[in-house]
């Protein structure tokens, strides 16, 4: 009897999750309304430097996210003038569950459910209910520090973005956040995970440029500015990125 109850409860939870995911998919694929994006700062390593930086964060730091999507949408004649509006939520004094490394499909699904439960428990934002929740894990800058991989969940509309806590890093942080945010809208990566080099042509901002190299900007889902067939650099801000046609098609901006 107890097993039946547990299975029934699990099915109810999975049904609710599936229904929520379906509603989120419809909402973020027809672009009939401006989507609310709330950004939650998290001190990833209990660092005093990161804590101080988070204490000084203000909404203008993340406003370039809305500006970027507004300008890119205009280029595709999207009827919605403002695809997103961004809000700075209160800091979260807890660290989310880490995604599994090279996890199986079952492990990834389980982590996704844990992440959504964690996000619900630690959502202290008292503004309008966000469509997408972005948890930015700030790390104190240090020589040689490589940040963990960031993640954007289509199911659940949640982003885990790893970022450096410093004013000099804000432009690059917004590039990471925008990339993961677009994952929640249905965009896919357009780079080779083995080399981190953008894939041609979909991962290039100007695939028809002559000469092809060096490119001037990065395709946002390609992640880097191609300088040659074997070299690419990370963009310093969203001003050095664009949203290409393949990505626009995936997020339903281009038919």
C-alpha positions in Angstrom: 0.0 0.0 0.0 2.8 2.4 0.9 4.5 1.7 -2.4 1.3 2.5 -4.3 1.0 5.8 -2.4 4.6 6.7 -3.2 4.2 5.9 -6.9 0.9 7.8 -7.1 2.5 10.9 -5.5 5.5 10.6 -7.9 3.1 10.4 -10.9 1.3 13.5 -9.6 4.5 15.4 -9.3 5.7 14.4 -12.8 2.3 15.3 -14.3 2.5 18.8 -12.7 6.1 19.2 -13.9 5.1 18.2 -17.4 2.1 20.5 -17.4 4.3 23.4 -16.3 6.9 22.6 -18.9 4.3 22.5 -21.6 2.9 25.9 -20.6 6.3 27.4 -20.4 7.1 26.0 -23.9 3.9 27.6 -25.4 4.6 30.9 -23.7 8.2 31.2 -24.8 7.5 30.0 -28.4 4.7 32.3 -29.5 6.3 35.6 -28.2 2.9 37.1 -27.6 4.0 38.8 -24.3 7.1 40.2 -22.8 8.8 37.6 -20.6 9.9 38.5 -17.1 13.4 37.4 -16.2 14.6 37.6 -12.6 18.3 37.4 -11.8 19.2 36.0 -8.3 22.8 36.6 -7.2 24.5 33.7 -5.3 27.9 33.8 -3.5 29.2 30.5 -4.9 32.2 30.2 -2.6 31.3 32.2 0.5 33.9 34.7 -0.6 34.0 38.1 1.2 35.0 39.7 -2.2 32.0 38.1 -4.0 29.8 39.1 -1.0 30.8 42.7 -1.3 30.3 42.7 -5.0 26.8 41.2 -4.7 25.9 43.9 -2.1 26.6 46.6 -4.7 24.7 45.0 -7.6 22.0 47.1 -9.2 19.6 46.5 -12.1 21.6 48.5 -14.7 24.3 45.8 -14.5 21.9 43.3 -16.1 19.8 45.6 -18.2 22.1 44.9 -21.3 20.3 41.5 -21.5 17.0 43.2 -22.3 18.7 45.7 -24.7 20.5 42.9 -26.6 17.3 40.9 -27.2 15.4 44.0 -28.1 17.9 45.0 -30.7 18.2 41.5 -32.1 14.4 41.1 -32.3 14.2 44.3 -34.3 16.4 42.8 -36.9 14.0 39.9 -37.3 10.9 42.1 -37.4 9.5 40.5 -34.2 6.1 42.1 -33.5 6.9 42.1 -29.8 9.1 45.2 -29.1 10.4 44.1 -25.8 11.1 40.3 -25.7 12.1 40.4 -22.1 12.3 42.6 -19.0 14.8 41.9 -16.4 14.6 42.2 -12.6 17.3 42.0 -9.9 16.0 39.6 -7.2 17.4 39.4 -3.7 20.5 37.4 -3.2 20.1 33.7 -2.4 22.0 32.5 0.7 22.3 28.9 -0.4 24.1 27.1 -3.2 22.1 25.1 -5.7 22.7 21.4 -6.4 25.5 21.0 -8.9 24.6 19.3 -12.2 26.0 15.8 -12.7 29.2 15.5 -14.7 28.7 13.3 -17.7 25.5 12.1 -16.1 23.1 9.6 -17.6 19.7 10.7 -18.9 18.1 9.5 -15.6 20.7 11.4 -13.5 20.1 14.6 -15.5 16.3 14.3 -15.1 16.7 13.7 -11.4 19.0 16.7 -11.0 16.5 18.9 -13.1 13.7 18.0 -10.6 16.0 18.7 -7.7 16.9 22.0 -9.2 13.4 23.1 -9.7 12.5 22.2 -6.1 15.5 24.1 -4.9 14.6 27.1 -7.0 11.1 27.1 -5.6 12.3 26.9 -2.0 14.8 29.8 -2.4 12.8 32.2 -4.5 12.6 35.4 -2.4 11.6 37.7 -5.2 8.4 39.6 -4.3 7.9 41.3 -7.7 5.9 40.0 -10.6 6.2 36.3 -11.0 9.1 35.6 -13.3 8.8 33.4 -16.4 12.6 32.6 -16.2 14.7 32.5 -13.0 18.4 33.1 -13.5 20.7 32.1 -10.6 24.1 33.7 -11.1 26.8 32.0 -9.0 29.5 34.7 -8.4 33.1 33.6 -7.9 35.9 35.8 -6.6 38.3 36.4 -9.5 41.7 34.6 -9.1 44.6 33.9 -11.3 44.1 30.7 -13.4 40.5 30.2 -12.1 38.3 28.4 -14.6 34.6 28.6 -14.0 32.3 25.6 -14.0 30.1 25.1 -17.0 26.8 27.1 -16.9 23.5 25.6 -17.7 20.1 26.7 -19.1 17.1 24.4 -18.5 14.3 24.5 -21.1 12.2 22.4 -18.8 11.6 24.5 -15.7 12.9 27.8 -17.3 15.9 28.0 -15.0 19.5 29.2 -15.6 22.6 28.4 -13.5 25.2 30.9 -14.7 28.7 30.9 -13.3 30.3 34.4 -13.3 33.2 36.4 -11.9 32.4 38.9 -9.1 33.9 42.1 -10.5 33.0 45.2 -12.4 35.5 44.4 -15.1 33.8 41.1 -15.8 30.2 42.4 -16.1 30.2 42.5 -19.9 31.5 38.9 -20.2 29.1 37.7 -17.5 26.1 39.1 -19.5 27.3 37.1 -22.5 27.2 33.9 -20.5 23.8 34.7 -19.0 22.4 35.6 -22.4 23.7 32.3 -23.9 22.1 30.2 -21.2 18.9 32.3 -21.2 18.5 31.5 -24.9 18.8 27.8 -24.0 15.6 28.2 -22.0 13.9 29.6 -25.1 14.9 26.5 -27.2 18.3 27.6 -28.7 21.0 25.0 -29.0 24.8 25.3 -28.7 26.6 26.0 -31.9 30.2 25.2 -31.0 32.3 22.0 -30.9 32.4 20.9 -27.2 35.8 19.3 -27.8 37.5 22.5 -28.9 35.0 25.3 -28.0 35.4 26.5 -31.5 32.2 27.8 -33.2 30.6 25.5 -35.8 30.5 26.8 -39.4 28.2 28.2 -40.6 25.6 28.3 -37.9 28.0 29.4 -35.2 29.4 32.3 -37.1 28.0 35.8 -36.9 28.9 36.5 -40.5 29.3 33.2 -42.3 29.3 34.9 -45.7 32.0 37.4 -45.0 34.9 37.8 -47.5 37.4 37.2 -46.2 35.9 34.9 -43.6 38.5 35.6 -40.9 38.8 37.3 -38.6 35.1 37.6 -37.7 34.1 40.9 -36.0 31.5 39.4 -33.6 30.4 36.1 -32.0 27.2 34.4 -32.7 25.7 34.2 -29.2 25.2 30.4 -29.2 28.5 29.9 -31.0 30.1 31.5 -27.9 33.3 32.9 -29.4 34.6 35.2 -32.1 36.3 33.1 -34.8 39.8 34.6 -35.7 40.8 31.7 -37.9 39.8 28.0 -38.4 41.7 27.1 -35.2 41.5 30.3 -33.0 38.6 32.1 -31.4 38.3 34.6 -28.6 35.6 35.1 -25.9 33.5 38.3 -26.5 34.0 40.9 -23.8 30.3 42.1 -23.9 27.1 41.6 -25.7 28.1 44.4 -28.1 30.4 41.9 -29.6 27.7 39.3 -30.3 24.8 38.8 -32.5 21.9 36.3 -32.7 22.2 34.4 -36.0 19.5 33.0 -38.2 19.7 29.4 -37.0 19.2 30.5 -33.4 16.4 32.9 -34.4 14.7 29.9 -36.1 15.0 27.7 -33.0 13.4 30.4 -30.7 10.7 31.0 -33.2 11.7 34.5 -34.3 12.3 33.3 -37.9 9.8 31.1 -39.8 
